[in-house]
Amino acid sequence: MDNWEVWKKGIPLEKAHIHFGDREKVEAFNRYRNQTTMMDVITRIEANADRGLEGFDILKGVVNPDAERRKKTDNLNRQLKTEFLQNIKAGLLFAYGFSVPRRADETPQAVPDDLWDVYPYSSGNVLKSKSLKMESIRVLHLNSLRGTDAVPPKTAGRPTRQEHIIEAFETLADQGLIDFSRSASECYELVRLWVLKNYPDPENSDSGLSVKAMEKHVNPMFKRYKSSSL
């Protein structure tokens, strides 16, 4: 089975964390994302009426998810993406896509290990770093190659602290412990200490927790959280 056949069997990257995710978390994610009960609708219509809205205006926002449900959905989505990335790093999942610009005769290529560093901040089926961009990325589970002559791409080595840094920042931000009125660099030490406490690694205590690593992983999240809170 060549790369084209492998690629065709894959799941688009933007859906892969759901497709390969923990079933209970996926079910909860879909439930919170889609759930708008009749009681919610009636309550919001009544609230609009109390505000003096009439006609079609009375239906404004009646099917929008409430803040608490949206927060639960976002948290589950982040958890599923984090676990998906861990499975990529462990070699249980792998992916193929096309380098940009794409040549007419190009075949799908394995996504390089270092390109996954941008996954938490990506969208769609594209991964883009300063030096490389790949599109139309599809993901497969290792089990899908059983019974074939296809060989999965070489897996990554020892995982970095990326997932731990992301989890630390999101946890601290959700607990209101990060001050978004200050610069991102002022929360680096807080994030580092959280990682060391929750994921101790005596042999490599500070490995992957340098200022450079913090800038790479924390700054994009800090900017996104700060913008969403304005």
C-alpha positions in Angstrom: 0.0 0.0 0.0 1.6 3.3 -1.1 1.3 6.7 0.5 -1.7 7.7 -1.6 -3.7 4.6 -0.4 -2.6 5.3 3.2 -3.6 9.0 3.0 -7.0 8.1 1.5 -7.8 5.9 4.5 -7.1 8.7 6.9 -9.4 11.1 8.9 -9.1 14.8 8.2 -7.0 16.5 10.8 -9.7 18.9 12.0 -11.9 15.9 13.0 -9.2 13.5 14.1 -9.2 14.4 17.8 -12.9 13.7 17.9 -12.7 10.5 15.8 -9.8 9.0 17.8 -10.8 10.5 21.1 -11.9 8.9 24.4 -15.5 7.8 23.8 -16.9 9.2 27.0 -15.3 12.6 26.5 -16.4 12.7 22.9 -20.0 11.9 23.9 -19.9 14.6 26.6 -18.4 17.1 24.1 -21.1 16.5 21.5 -23.8 16.6 24.2 -22.6 20.0 25.5 -22.0 21.4 22.0 -25.4 20.5 20.7 -27.6 20.6 23.7 -30.2 23.4 23.8 -33.2 22.3 25.8 -36.7 23.5 25.2 -36.6 25.0 28.7 -33.5 27.0 27.7 -35.4 28.3 24.6 -38.5 29.3 26.6 -36.4 31.0 29.3 -34.5 33.1 26.8 -37.6 34.1 24.9 -39.1 35.2 28.2 -36.0 37.2 29.0 -36.1 38.9 25.6 -39.8 39.7 26.1 -38.9 41.2 29.5 -36.3 43.4 27.7 -39.1 44.7 25.5 -38.1 42.9 22.3 -40.9 42.1 19.8 -41.5 40.2 16.6 -38.5 38.3 15.3 -36.2 40.2 17.7 -37.7 38.1 20.5 -35.9 35.1 19.1 -32.4 36.6 19.3 -29.9 34.4 20.9 -32.4 31.8 22.1 -30.5 28.8 20.7 -27.0 30.1 21.7 -25.2 27.9 24.2 -24.9 29.4 27.7 -21.5 30.5 29.0 -21.1 27.5 31.4 -21.9 25.0 28.7 -19.6 26.7 26.2 -16.8 26.6 28.8 -17.3 22.8 29.3 -17.3 22.3 25.6 -14.1 24.3 25.2 -12.4 22.4 28.0 -13.3 19.0 26.6 -12.2 20.1 23.2 -8.8 21.1 24.6 -8.5 17.8 26.5 -9.3 15.8 23.4 -6.7 17.7 21.4 -4.1 17.2 24.1 -4.7 13.5 24.3 -4.6 13.3 20.5 -1.2 15.0 20.4 0.1 12.6 23.0 -1.0 9.6 20.8 0.8 11.2 17.9 3.9 11.6 19.9 3.6 8.0 21.2 3.3 6.7 17.6 -0.2 5.3 18.0 -1.5 7.8 15.4 0.4 9.2 12.4 -0.4 11.6 9.6 0.2 12.3 5.9 -0.3 15.5 4.0 1.1 17.7 1.2 3.8 20.4 1.4 2.9 23.9 0.3 3.4 24.9 -2.5 2.2 21.5 -3.8 3.6 20.1 -7.0 1.3 18.4 -9.6 3.1 15.1 -9.2 3.5 15.2 -5.4 2.4 12.3 -3.3 1.4 12.6 0.4 4.3 12.8 2.8 4.5 11.9 6.5 4.0 15.0 8.8 7.4 15.7 10.5 7.6 15.4 14.3 8.5 19.1 14.9 5.5 20.4 12.9 3.2 19.0 15.5 4.4 21.7 17.9 2.0 24.1 16.2 -1.0 21.8 16.4 -2.6 23.3 19.6 -2.8 26.7 17.8 -3.9 25.4 14.4 -7.2 25.0 12.7 -8.5 23.1 9.7 -6.4 20.5 8.0 -3.3 22.6 7.9 -0.1 22.8 10.0 2.2 25.7 9.5 5.6 26.6 11.1 8.1 29.3 10.1 9.9 26.9 7.7 7.2 24.5 6.6 3.5 24.3 5.7 1.5 21.2 5.1 -2.2 20.9 4.0 -4.9 18.3 3.5 -3.5 16.4 6.4 -5.1 13.1 7.3 -4.6 10.9 10.4 -4.6 7.2 10.8 -4.3 4.8 13.7 -1.5 2.3 13.7 -4.0 -0.6 13.7 -5.3 0.5 10.2 -2.0 -0.8 8.7 -2.4 -4.3 10.1 -2.4 -6.9 7.3 -0.8 -4.5 4.8 2.8 -4.0 3.7 2.7 -0.3 4.6 5.2 1.0 7.1 4.2 3.8 9.5 6.6 6.9 9.6 9.2 6.9 12.3 7.7 8.0 15.6 8.9 10.8 17.8 11.4 10.2 20.6 10.9 11.3 24.2 7.9 13.7 24.5 8.6 17.3 25.1 6.9 19.3 27.9 4.6 21.0 25.4 1.5 19.2 26.6 2.3 19.8 30.2 2.8 23.5 29.6 -0.5 23.8 27.7 -2.3 22.0 30.5 -0.7 24.1 33.2 -1.5 27.4 31.4 -5.2 26.4 30.7 -5.6 25.2 34.3 -4.1 28.3 35.8 -6.1 30.6 33.5 -9.4 28.8 34.3 -8.7 29.2 38.0 -8.1 33.0 37.5 -4.5 32.8 38.5 -3.0 34.4 35.4 -3.1 38.2 35.2 -3.9 39.1 31.6 -3.4 42.8 32.3 0.4 42.1 32.6 2.9 40.7 30.1 2.9 37.0 29.2 6.4 36.5 30.5 5.2 37.2 34.1 3.3 33.9 34.2 6.2 31.7 32.9 7.4 30.9 36.4 3.9 30.1 37.6 3.4 27.7 34.7 6.9 26.1 35.2 6.2 25.5 38.9 2.8 23.9 38.1 4.4 21.5 35.7 7.1 20.5 38.1 4.6 19.9 40.8 2.1 17.9 38.7 4.6 16.1 36.4 7.8 15.7 38.4 10.7 14.3 36.4 13.8 14.1 38.7 16.1 13.1 35.9 15.1 16.0 33.6 13.5 18.4 36.0 13.8 21.7 34.0 14.1 20.1 30.6 11.6 21.6 28.1 10.8 24.5 30.6 13.2 27.1 29.4 12.1 30.7 28.7 12.3 29.9 25.0 9.9 27.0 25.4 7.6 29.2 27.4 7.6 31.9 24.7 6.8 29.3 22.1 3.9 27.6 23.9 2.6 30.2 26.4 2.6 33.4 24.3 0.1 32.3 21.6 -2.3 31.0 24.3 -1.9 34.1 26.4 -2.7 36.3 23.4 -5.8 34.2 22.6 -7.1 34.2 26.1 -6.5 37.9 26.5 -8.4 38.7 23.3 -11.4 36.5 24.2 -11.7 38.3 27.6 -11.9 41.7 26.1 
